[in-house]
Amino acid sequence: MHANLNVMKFFIDTANLAQIKEANDLGILDGVTTNPSLMAKEGIKGQDAILKHYVDICNIVDGDVSAEVISTDFEGMITEGEKLASLHENIVVKIPMIKDGIKAIKYLSSKGIRTNCTLVFSAGQAILAAKAGATYISPFIGRLDDISYDGIQLIAEISQIFAVQGYQTQILAASIRNPVHIIKSAQVGAHVITSPLSAILALLNHPLTDKGLAQFLEDHAKANG
Ligand code: E4P
């Protein structure tokens, strides 16, 4: 599946199959991101169950599915990364933003394996991951907001740098907490957002929509008896 870099993609940030199905049924879902905490939250444990769960997710969504390595050393990350990538063509290997992670991104990308560099909190980290050939970088905007930094400002900064430099790495705005994060990410040039289902569904809401619809239905009912 080729990305249209001009249209922001929607990923869901969960390992919950019911929520992934619900978002997919909306018709707007382009992919899924998971992490070890999200897998643990669903009670998925043990190597076989974890690998099977990634395949189950790939069988629901026709789009990229990020699966995160647990190793923190180069050899471990590339061994895990190759195994994860062999599960399904839509798997993207999620690699942490650490020194060995950069080496692993470079290695995996040279083998044609797509990567998502996770736990990005600065423009410098984003530049290094892009230089190493990451397919995606994931700046965690909510966690920055949590410590009084401006997560959206970071997305804007990286977006400007990538445009000036012509990096092909996609900016995947992660750690989304609310619908405003999604709107602002679109405004400042994120290529993708990954969000809990609740923030995606919150985009639907406006009291004037509800009020207007109720009025239309009431007027129709009055006119038609
Ligand atoms: C990114 O891919 C992570 O899974 C995620 O967005 C982290 O979000 P959190 O800060 O809500 O845990």
Residues whose N, C-alpha, C, O or C-beta is under 5 A from the ligand:
A	BS01	E4P	D13 T33 T34 N35 S138 G142 R143 A174 S175 I176 T194
